[in-house]
Every structure is written in C-alpha cells, then in structure tokens.
Amino acid sequence: MSKNCEQWRTLKLSYILASITSGTSTGGENRKTINEEVGVLTLASISNGIFNPNEYRVVSTDRVGELKVSVCADTLIISRSNTIDLVGTVAYIEKDYPNLFLSDLLWELRLLESSHVLPRWLAYALSSKKMRIEIQRRASGTSESMKKLSRERLLSIPLLVPPKSFQKSTCILLEEFDKAIAITEKLITAKRRLKQGLMQNLLTGKFRITGFKDKPWRSVKLGEVFSERIERAREDLPLLSVTGSMGLIYRDELIRRDTSNSDKSNYKRVASGDIVYNTMRMWQGVSALVNIEGIVSPAYTVVIPDSSLNASFIKHFFKFSNLIHSFHRYSQGLVSDTLTLKFQQFSRIKGSSEYKGIRKINGKDKQVI
C-alpha cells in the first residue's frame, strides 16, 4: 500500500464512489413475499444507519421485469429523497438479497477499490452528525415534507478519510455498539407492543378505569370538539417545530439547517394546551401537545380542544393507530408525498365502532368521539 494510503486524506465522494445507481419506480402490496415473489424496498428499509430487509412491497409478476437493482453485499444504500431529517440516510449491506430490489427513491453506492475506503466505514462516516449536516445542506426542494439529493451534490461532499487500518479498527468497535443497540431495541419493541395493547384496550373502552365504568361514551366529529387557531406570529415568540420522535421542540434544537423564512408574518401562534400537527404528515401521526407559547411554520395546523377534552389524553389519542388510519384516509393528494390533512378534512373525522370514545378524566360527564 502506498504511503499516501497510510495518511489521513480529505477526499470528495467523487474520488471514493465508483457508481451511483437508482432503483425503479413501481407499486406493490404491503405484505410478506410468498415462495419466489420479489419485493421493492421502501424508504423505511433504512433507519438510523441500519438496513431492514423486511420493509418492502411485493411486486406483481407482470412488473418484475421492470426492476433493475437488487440488493447486493458490500454496497451502500442511500435515500435520495425523503424528509429533511431522513434524506441521505445510508446503510451498509452485509449480504445479497436477490429477491429484494431498490425503488427509485433509493440509490446503490459502489466504491472504487483504489480509494482504499471500506464500505462499512463509509456508511458509519456518512451517518455521523457532521456528515448528516453536510448532506442536509445539499438537499433541495420546495416541499417541506420531501427533499431531494442530486448526484452532483452528493459527490461534492468532502470527507476526511483515515488509513485503512484505522477504518477496520473503528468498524470493529462500532459493530459491538450496534449489537448492544440491537438487543436494547428488541426490549424497546416488546415494551411498545405492551403499550399498544394497553392503548387498544383503554382507547376503545374495552378496559375501563375504576370510577368510570358506568359512564357512557358517544361518537362525534372532531370538528365538534376542536376549533382551529388562526393567529399570526408575534416577533417576541420562539420558533417551534414538531418532530415525529421528540414531539414539540425549539427549532434551534434541530441539527438541520434553518430553512424558515426571515419574514415570519405568516407563521402561526400556538398556545399551551393546543394540539399542533404537520398538515403534510398527519397521515403518519406527526402531532404534538403544545406546552409553551410560540410560533410554528404555516405548514402546520393548530387545533384547540374544547373544555370537555383533556389535552394530555388527546396527545396519546392522536397516536392511536386506528385514528392515524383515519387521518390517512381523510388526507387529500395523489401520492404520499403530497397528502395533506387540512382542518376542513380533519373536522369531518368521526369515531367508529372500533374506537368509541375519548373522555376527559376530570370528573365531567360529557364524553366525546
């Protein structure tokens, strides 16, 4: 190996990558494959730097011939289009999956052997906080819910590359952490299943809390118990953001660059006790309870629960899978990238026999939804 390969070097990805290959745009069914059926990966197949081969859609037999890129060992997969938090998410592929193919929103990355860069190390490097910021800065697009990464901008990213021996040692150490994380995530998954079962029983009335067993529930439209807050921003209020995992946080706490307009006159005021949701991602359950006065982007919808509702309860109820299904069904748009749930549609959603009600747990008799 040359002396240069034993030194730390700053290389653009264009000097590391041999090819960037896109998958195929095709539909599919959300189910498990049977026998020799093939699947096309969804964006959910890459999460936190980990590849999940179970996140795919089954492709019909007549469209299998359209698929181009199968999942191959010792390559990287990266999302070229996603939300700003997830665009450019990358994962290392350890083995071949001949019956799994890439969608058009995913790229396969192959490395130049002459670069002396290990694919697994590169996946770790591109998942680091610094590199995530670099990738997000290069993502573009007018939609708040979907950003895109071009080949040219990806290839322009500079990367500090250590000697190959150091890369190997780093991978060994980080793989041990991955194993520990995997064990912890299994425990978390088990706890989440337990919570989901509890939610199913509590939010459908199958299980009643002592003291409330004889109080009837009734079904109403959301518009009967929520009103929309339409108040313009005030300059003295902090900018807030709703995230899928952390709820409502100060915008400054996000690692991604601030893409908000300097003119905040069209931004919306939120007050403690409000529920704010991402108009373009409510079909994924992206909402939060407001606990501090502030302002949010016009991309959000702000609703006010009436006095018969407990806002903390609503926070959990809006994460209920049955209700999220309704949010999805009432959202309007041709494809998932453009689905929106404005207050007009939100207000028409009504409780069903599957989830008969939510009620205020403060002694009042009025029960809703």
N, C-alpha and C positions, 0 to 999 in steps of 0.2 A: 504494500500500500504506500502511496506517495506521502511525503512529509506533509503536504497540504491537508491531507485527509485526517491527520492527527491533530489539527488545529481547529479552533472554533472559527466558523466562517459565517458570514451573513450572505444568504442566497435568496433570490426571489424564487417563488414557487415555479416559475417558468424554467428554472435551471434544475428543478427536482422532479417535476412531473413529466412522464413520457406521453400520457394521453389523458383526456377528459372525455368520457363517453356518456351520452344521455340515454335514458331508457325510452319507453314507448307509452304514449297516452292511450289508455284503454280502460274500459269499465270492468266491473267484476262483482261477484257476490260475496257478502260478508259471512263466510262460513269456512269450515275446515275442508281441505282437499280430500278427495277420495281416490284411492288407487293411484293412477298416473296423471291425475289432474295437476295443472300448474297454477301458480299464483303470481300476482304482481304486487310488489311491496307498496305499502302506504308510507306516508311521512312519519307515522308513529313507529315505524320499524327502527328509527334512530332516536335514542333518547339518552341524554347525559353521557354521550360518548360510547354507549353500549348498543350493539346490534341485537334486535329482537326478531328472529325469523318467523315468529307467529303472527306478526302484523302484516297481513296481506289480504288481497281479494282474489277469489277464484275466477280465472278467466275462462270464458266459454270456449268450447273446442274449435269453433269456426274462426276464432280470433287469435288462437295460439301462434299461428304463423306470423303475426304482426310483431311479436315480441322479439327484441334484439339482444339485450344484455342480461345474461344470467349472473347470479351471484357467485363470484369466484374467490378462492382462497388467496390470501396475501395481497388483497387490494383494499382500498378505502371506498366507502360510500358516503356521499355528502349531499345534503338537501340544497338544491339551487334556488328553491322558492318556498317561503314559509313566513310565519310572523317574524317580526324583527328579533324576538327573543330566540327563535329557533332556526332562522335561515343560516345556512352554513354549518349546521350541526353535522358532525362527522363520526364515523365508527370504523374500526378495523375489522376485516372479515378473516376469520381463522381457517375456515374450510369451505369447500364447494357446496353450493345448494343448486343443483342442476334444474330443479323444478320451481325455483323462485327467480323472478325477473324484476328489473328496475322499471319504475314508472318514469314518465317524462319529467317529474319534479326531482328526480334523483340522478346524480352523476356517479360513475365509477371512475376512481382515480388510480392510475398505474404509475409507478415510479421508475425513473431512469436508474439502471444499475450503476451507472457511472457517477451518480450523485452521492453514493455511499451513505444514503439515508435509509433507515429501517422503516417500513410501512407502519408498523405498530407504534414506533416512536413518533412518527409524523402525526398519527391520529391523536396521541396524547398532546403533542405540541399544539395542534390546531384547536384542541378543546380547552386550552389554558385561557385564563381570563384576559390576558393581554392580546392573544390572537383572536379571541371572540370579539373583542372591541374592534380590532382591525377589520375583521370580516363584516361586522355590522356597519361600520363606516362606509364600506364599499357597496353595501346593498342599496338598491334604489327601488322606486315605485311610488305611485300616488296613493295607493290604498293603504290605510292604516293597518289592515288585517293581513296583508300579503306583500312581502318584499322579495325582490329577485336579485340574484347574483349572476353577473356575466362572467364568462370565461376569462376575458381580458382583465377584469378587476381582480378576480381570484389569483391569476398568475402574477399580478403585480405586487402581491403581498410579500414583504421581506421577512425572512426567518433566520434567527441565529441558530446555527447547526453545530452541535458539539462533535467530537470524534466518535467514531462508530462504537468503540469500546464503552464509552460513556453512555451512549444511547442504549446499549444492551443492558448495562447495569441499572439504568433508570427504568427500563421496561420491567425488569425482574422485580424491582421494588414496588412499582405501581401496580403490577399484576397481583401482588399479595394484598394490596389495599382493595383491589377490585373483588377479590374472593371474599374478603371480610364484608364489603358492601353488599355483595350478593346474598350473603347469609342474613344480614340485617334487613334487607329488602323483603326477603321471604317472611320474616317475622312481621314486618310492617303490613305486607299484603294480607296476612292472616288476621291482623287487628282490623284492617279496613273491611274485610269480609264480615267480621263480627259486628262492626259499626253499621255496615249496610243492612245486615239483618235486623238490627235494632231499629234503624231508621224505618225500614219497611213496616215493622210492627207498630211503631209509635205514630208514624205519619199516615197510616191508613186506618188507624183506630182499632187494629186487631189487639193491641196491648194498650190498656188504659191505666193512667196513673191514679193511685189511690186518692179518692176525693172527687174524681171527675168521671167516674164510671156511668153515672146516670144522666149525664148532660148530653143531649143530642147534638149532632153535627149537621150542618146543612151546606149545600153546594151553591156557590155564587161565582160570577165572573170577576176576574181580577180588577176590572175597571170599576167595580162597585166598592172596592175596599182600598184602592190605590188611586192617587192622583199624580199627575206629572208636575215636577217642579221645573219651571221655565224662568229662571232668573239669571241675568247676565253677570259676568265675573266682576269682582272688585279687585283693584290693584293691590290691596293690602293682604289678600288671602293667599295661602300657599298653593302651589300646583300639586295635584294628587294624581295617582294612576292606579288602575285596577289590574291586578295580575291574577293568573289562574291559580297559582300556588300560594301566594302570600297575602291575597286579599287587597285591601286598600292601603297604599303606602305613599310616602312622599316621592314625587317624581325624581328628586335628586338621589334617591337610594338605588335607582336602577343603574346597572353598569353600562347600558347602551347610551349612545349619544342622544342629546335632547333634540327632537325633531319638531317640537311645538313651535307655533307661530310667535313672533315677537309681539304681535298685536293680539292681546287676549280678550278683546272686547266681545267676541262671540263665544267665549268659553262660558261654562255653566257653573253657578254657585251650588254647592252641596252643604247640607247642614247635618248635625248629629241626629241619628235616627233615620235618615234617608237610606234607601237602597239604590245603589248605582250599578248599572250593568253596561257592558260593552255591546252596543247595538249590533255590531257585526259578528260578535262571538257569543251571544247569549245562547245560541243553539248548542254551545259547548259548556254552558253553565258558568260563564265568566261574569260573576257579580260579587258585590261586597256590601257589608253594612258600614255606613259612614259613622265614625266616632269623633270626627273633628271637622270644623268648618273649613272649607277650602274651595278650590275651583278644579274643574275637570275639562277635558277636551270635548268639543262638540260631537265627537264620535261616541260619547256615552249618553245613555238615557238615565234620568234621575227620577225615581218614583218615591212618593211619600205614603207610608202605611197609615190608614186611619186609626183612630183611637181604640178600635176593637182588636187591633193586632199587636202582638209582641214582636218588636223589630228583631230581637236576637233569635227568636224562633223562626222568623221569616228567612233570616240568613241561612239557616240549615235547610229549611224547606225548599229554597231555591236551588239547592244542590241535590235534591231528591231526583233519582234517575227517571221516575215516571213524569215528573214535571219538566225536566230537561227535554224529555221526548216531546212534550207538548210545545216547548219553546222552539224546538227544531221544526216541528210540523207547521207552526204558525209563521215561521220566518219566511221571508219572501226573497227570491233570487233564483237565477237559472242554475248556478253551481254553488258549491260550498264556499268558494272564495267571495261570493257576492251576497250571501244570505244575510238579511238584516231583520231585526225584530224591533220595529218602532212601537211607540206607546199605543198607537191605534190597534195594532195586531195583538200586542201584549194584553190590552184591556179586554179582549174578546175571549181569552183563555178561561176555561171553566173547569172546575173539579169534576172528576169522573167517579165511577163506582170503584175504581182501583185505589183512589186516594180521596176519601170522602171529606176530609176537612182538616183545617188547622184552627187553632183556637188560642186565645190569649190566656196565659197561665197566670192570671192575677185575680181570679175570683169573679170576673164579669161573666154574665150568662150568654152574651152574644158570641156565636161561633160561626165561622165562615169557611168558605171554599170546600 
